[in-house]
């Protein structure tokens, strides 16, 4: 992964810039808490979330939430750093998760809350309003899970839970 670190950094920065630019457009062009229909079941709706997903931890605003986010980003970076070469699906997933988490962190530092704008709905139901960074995080997590599943399936369906397997075989063989 060393040869492509700069490319991965550029991807993370591009995701962050895309998120922040779209949030800037939302803040400057959309009315506050008023649905703007785009097509059936999809509207833009500017609102703010002081917490994390589904407004969880909204009482934990300010620096405690920012420090928690930074700790999570550091953990994901650590996982990404330990990734085996050739695992590009997971690598893209980690970039998406980090880019999205950084986008929401920038909002929390700048505004004390996260800008949300995507509303999926019907006449009788609506999903929690979310943003592009949340989408990056969700797609990234799905990519990491998919890559783990594909890796597990390529190993004949047997999860490799014994990391000392090769050492044991060589010792007795």
Number of C-alpha atoms within 10 A of each C-alpha: 17 9 7 9 11 11 12 17 13 13 16 22 17 13 23 23 15 17 22 21 12 16 22 13 10 19 16 10 10 17 14 14 12 12 16 15 12 10 8 10 13 16 18 23 22 24 21 20 19 21 19 18 13 12 13 11 12 15 10 14 15 16 12 10 21 18 12 12 18 15 12 14 20 13 12 16 16 11 12 18 15 10 15 11 10 9 14 15 17 22 23 20 24 28 25 26 29 26 28 29 21 23 27 26 22 17 19 22 14 10 13 19 21 24 27 23 25 21 22 17 15 11 7 5 8 12 11 12 23 24 23 22 29 23 16 24 20 15 18 24 19 16 21 20 15 15 18 16 14 13 15 14 12 11 11 8 11 10 13 10 7 8 8 9 11 9 10 11 9 8 8 6 6
